[in-house]
Amino acid sequence: MKQFLVFVRKEFYHVLRDKKTLLILFGMPVVQILLFGFALTNEVKDSPIIVVDYARDVASQSIITRLGASQYFKLKRNVLSQKEIIESFRDGKIKAAVVFPDHFNEDLEHMNKAQIQILTDASDPNTATLVNNYVSAIVRDYQSDRTELMAVPYQIVPEVRMLYNPQLLGAPNFVPGVMALVLMLVCVMMTAISIVKEKEMGTMEVLLVSPFQPFLVILSKAIPYIALSLVNLGAILLLSAFLLELPVKGNLLLLIGESTLFIICCLSLGILISIKARSQQVAMMISLVGMFLPTVLFSGYMFPIENMPLPLQIISNIVPSKWYYIIVKSIMIKGVGFMYLWKETLILIGITTVFLLVSLKSFKIRLE
Amino acid sequence: MRTLIFLLRKEFKQIFRDKAILAIIFVMPSVQLIVMPLAANYEVKKINLAVVDHDKSTYTQKLISQITSSGYFRLQSYNASYDQAYESIKSDKADLILEIPHGFERNLVRENKEKIFIAVNAINGTKANLGGAYLSTIISNFNNEIRMKLTVGSRFSQVPTIEIASSNWFNVHMNYRLFFVPGILALLVTLVGSFLTALNIVREKEVGTIEQINVTPIKKHYFILGKLIPFWVLANVIFTIGLLLGRLVYGIVPAGNIGLLYLFVGVYLLAALGFGLLISTFADTQQQAMLIMFFFMMVFILMGGLFTPIESMPQWAQIVTKFNPVRYFIEVMRMVILKGSTLRDVASQFIAVIVFAVFLNGWAILNYKKTS
């Protein structure tokens, strides 16, 4: 045991000595929280659009004023010819064009029906969908204001309530995602690389011939990274509570406990990779492909899992961060207790056990 | 010149000797290019719906069947009370609760007005917003139908309506893969190019072989060119493979000029590799290099407009994106491949990338010292 502690201390020295790495390890979560918290959104805001107004009457002008006044759009110079519309799309300056045909108001008054055309740049389908939705909503508003005086009968009024996140902020969705990402990165990649480095430099042989238990050598390498991860976890939680005003709603101890479980899961994956990989470059690439991308893709904070093809949905089940993401989201945002999370917790324990067993089994004392 | 050729031969030999790295260089981007676009999709559909129907009338039956047949919603459960439905939101089984009050049909007819309650799990704001909007549209259509039926012949059956015809340019079916494949390809080419350059040089530092090269009469710029050219070639090969995969797997045929794409990639790669080179002059170990690289790449990717639109960012963030070379590459890829933009359309991006290439490589060469 004393020997083990000595080894752990040595590893701590190794980690703490490398200031550049430390700086980035702690800078990473801060920058991510800042970016996700304040810069990144899938919402549409100030989207540049043009209006093509052939009608130039009361109705079209009034709708254009509403479009311009909304926070969603920024009206660009008015164009009239088809060629100019195509050109503005092509150099990427606008996201949509709203076209009012001739006699817009007249049609609306006399025939009770008029048409507006929306041309969207669907090379970005998400923005196109949202732009479509917002223009429709503004037009619908205009229309109902117009008919309000008529007192329409038999109205169904939907009352929509947004649970957990009434202002529809991005933070509640991504903070759990950033947590999963950062912990994964520190634990899997850093552990794997620091072990493989000893192999590559030849110092592993020295350690293996020492009277110290070989598997403990590897374990002692993992311990500083557990500490680092917990510090990072604390930093993220503090930042999200004070900067993004997103405190932990549920039980903090439960959250820390589950996070520790996830950290151990990641470490065992890191150890497994380090046993298999021969060079640092290989270890790094495997960790990138093996955990970073799956974390971004399959944990569900970027892309909804239910939209994916079935095989990918099945694969997503073996990605630990998916379960961790659900757990964090539930504890932090919904504030639910362990009762709702035992299933996810069991799955995480299961995955961890498999990683540990496989790495124990494939661990060899001798180098090839 | 002869020195350079020897150096190049050495580098290529080293790359091709390591089968694991070779597999990573070629297989990894291909797999990602095939898998990632399948998963990357912001479409909102299959929203799980928990219904609390206190009325159980013919109207509510009809409304619910209209909602479920819209294709956006999946009926998850019928619940006796709101609390019960709320439980299924808590345990993540449902995304949205629709509560229809008691006496819905009767009140609607007698009192001309009736409420319907919708509660959405809004942790994912965009999804909640769209889900709520879809449901409101369906309800409003249903409302119109009922009104038509109840008010035949009166003036209300003819409320003036504005029809909205929308057409989606450049991507008629709103296919997310068309959007993501060019962007992801841009990302992969950048990643492979800059990561490999940085790691390769730092590895020589770590193993100590760089000192051996430093004591030889090889000139500084020959050494650097010898490192850059192989990865420039490799990244171009990957780009070609990516274009082919995009065509074979996703049927994406560039609308614009392919020569223009290669011209741009050629210049852009100089910037990307220059960045890797610069990082390598700062880092002492591969672990460090990787982490620094990773940090910057993460910022570049998130601020590059790959996943979220740049126009929606706040002003300060938009200014930050101007210093992000990846942003210009992603933009140009999408513009040329999807919209068929010409050299004139992408001129400003071209200039930006040239500036980056000169600046990054210049800095790296200044920073690279033969003696430590």
Interface residues (C-beta under 8 A of the other chain):
Chain A: D18 K20 T21 I24 L25 G27 M28 V31 Q32 L35 F36 F38 A39 L40 T41 N42 E43 V44 K45 D46 S47 P48 F89 R90 D91 G92 K95 L108 E109 N112 K113 A114 Q115 I116 Q117 I118 L119 T120 D121 A122 S123 D124 P125 N126 T127 A128 T129 L130 N132 N133 V135 S136 A137 V139 Y142 Q143 R146 T147 M150 V152 P153 Y154 Q155 I156 V157 P158 E159 V160 R161 M162 L163 Y164 N165 P166 L168 L169 G170 P172 N173 L185 M189 M190 I193 S194 K197 M201 R278 S279 Q280 Q281 V282 M284 M285 V289 L293 L297 F298 Y301 M302 F303 P304 E306 N307 M308 P309 L312 I326 K329 S330 I333 K334 V336 Y340
Chain B: D18 A20 I21 I24 M28 V31 Q32 V35 M36 L38 A39 A40 N41 Y42 E43 V44 K45 K46 I89 K90 S91 D92 L108 V109 N112 K113 E114 K115 I116 F117 I118 A119 V120 N121 A122 I123 N124 G125 T126 K127 A128 N129 L130 G132 A133 L135 S136 I139 S140 F142 N143 I146 R147 L150 T151 R155 F156 Q158 V159 P160 T161 I162 E163 I164 A165 S166 S167 N168 W169 F170 N171 V172 M174 N175 Y176 L178 F179 L199 R203 E206 F282 A283 D284 T285 Q286 Q287 Q288 M290 L291 I292 F294 F295 M298 V299 L302 M303 F307 T308 P309 E311 S312 M313 P314 A317 V320 E331 R334 M335 L338 K339 G340 S341 T342 R344 D345
